[in-house]
Amino acid sequence: MTLPISPETPAAKKTVLNAVHRALRAKMVDFGGWDMPVEYPTNGGGLIAEHMAVRTGVGLFDVSHMGQIRFSGSGALDAIQRITMNDAGRLADGQIQYSSLLTPSGTYVDDILVHRLGAEEYLLVVMPGPRRRTTPGFANRWALGHSARSTTTPAITLRWPYRGRALWKLCKS
């Protein structure tokens, strides 16, 4: 099956890997305002074959479209505790916690990842939809009394059972 090259969405943002996705003839869609791949051409496999390859092997994902909000300083943990559902105080340096972003009144906004980078430094990773609602003026709207800054670092993730083995092979070369 050959997939046609998807036309670009004029207003959609592009990750740094957009040209690579297009060169690989990925089927592209608007995802939260970003031009993102949803399927790559395969030899008759399609989405199910891609899904099974990731679930039983390894997959590489462009997650540069996700928002990143960094909290640092003596009040960073308190700020994180006020806006997320789980106890980020249980995290050790380098650990990541799957959690929920909440409004000041406790209403669920979306799933997030909380990374503890150090004793007084945390990174929240938010989905692209909430990113538009959360990153501009984040600290002010949540009345955190603490500074939070949005970052835009390109990122990829390696997922599922053999990710460690695949990464080890890449690092050894």
N, C-alpha and C positions, 0 to 999 in steps of 0.2 A: 504494500500500500504506500503510495506516495502522497505526502501531505503538501498542499500548496503553501508557499511562503505567505505568512499572514501580513496583511498591510499594517503599517504602523498606525497606532491611535495618535492623532496629532497632539492632544493635550497630555498624553500619558508621559510620566517620568520614566527614565531608563536607568537601569543599573549599569555599572561598568562592564558587565558581561553581556549586555544586550546584543552587541555585534556578534559575539561568539554564538549565542543562542540562535540568532538568525542565520549565521553561516552554517550551522548544523541543521537548518531547516525546521526548527521547532515551530509548533503551532503556538502562536502568541495570542494572549487575551489581556484585557484590562483587568487588573487585580488591585483594587483599592487605589486606583489612579496610577498604577505602574504597569508598564508593558512587560508582561512576564510569560515565560514558557509554561505550557500545560502538558505538552506531548511532543515527543520526538519521533521521527519516522523510524520504523523498525521493519524487519522482514516478516510482515504478517502478524506481529505480536500486538501492537497498539498499547492502549492504556493498561490493560490487564497484564500484559507481559512486563511492562515497566514496573507496575505495582509489585508483581511477584519477584522481579529482580532485586528490588530494594528490600522487600520483606525477607528474602532468603539469602541475599548477598550483601550488596552495598550500593548506595546511591549518593550522588553529589548534588547539593541544592544551593541555588543562589538565594541568599536571604538578605541581600543588601537593601531591599525595600522595607525592611522592618525598622522601626524607630528605635533609637538608642538614647536613653536619658541617664546622664551620669550625676550621681550625688556624691559629694565629698565634704569632709570636715567633721567636726565634733558632733553635729546634729544629724548626720547622714542616716544613721540607723533609726533614730526617732522618726524622721521624715518617712522612711520606707515603711516603718511599722504602722504609720497613720493611714497609708494609702493602699496597703496590700493586705490580703486575707491571711496569709500564713505567717508564722513567726520567723522572720529573717534573722533574728538574734541567734538562732540555732545553727546558722551557717558558719563554716570555717572558711578561711581564705581559699579562694579558688573553687568553692562549691557554687552550684546553681540550684535554684529552687523554682519549681513550676508553681505559679500562684495566680491570683486574680487582682486586677486593678480595680479599686473602688473609688467612688466619689466621696467627698467629705461626709455625706449623709449615709454612706455605706452601701450605695447602689452599685451593683456590678457593672463594669465598663467592658472589660475583655480579659482574656487570658494573657499573662505576661511571664517573662522569665526574670528572676532576680539573681544577679551575679554578685557575690561578695568578692571584690577585688583586693580588699585590705581591711584593716580594722575600722577605718573611717572612709571607705570608698566602696560604692555600690554602682552597678549598672543595671538599669531596667531595659528590657527589650520588649517592645510593643508591636502589635500587628499594624499593617499600613492604614486601616480605617481609623482606629483609635489614635494612631500617630498624628493624623491631621487635627484631632481634637485635643491631644495632650501635649505635644511638644512645644508649640508656641505659647509662651507665658505659663508654662506648666506649674511652676512653683507658686506664682501669684494666684492662679485660679484655685489651686488646692489649699491656699493659705498656709503654706508649710513653714514660713518664716525661715526658709533655708534655700540656698541657691541650687538650682538644677539646671544643667545645660544639655541641650540636644546635640548629639554628634551624628555624623554621617560616615561611618567607616564601612567600606565594602566588606562583605562577609559571605563565606560559603560554609555549609555544614556537610559532614559526612555522616550518613545514617545507616543504622541497623546492624545485623549480627556481625558482619565481618569488617566493620569500619576500622577497628584497631589494627587488624592484620593488613588492610589496604594502606593505612597511614604508615605503618611500620615499613612496608615495602618502599613507599615513596621516600621516607626519611633515610633509608639505608642507601638509596641510589645516589 
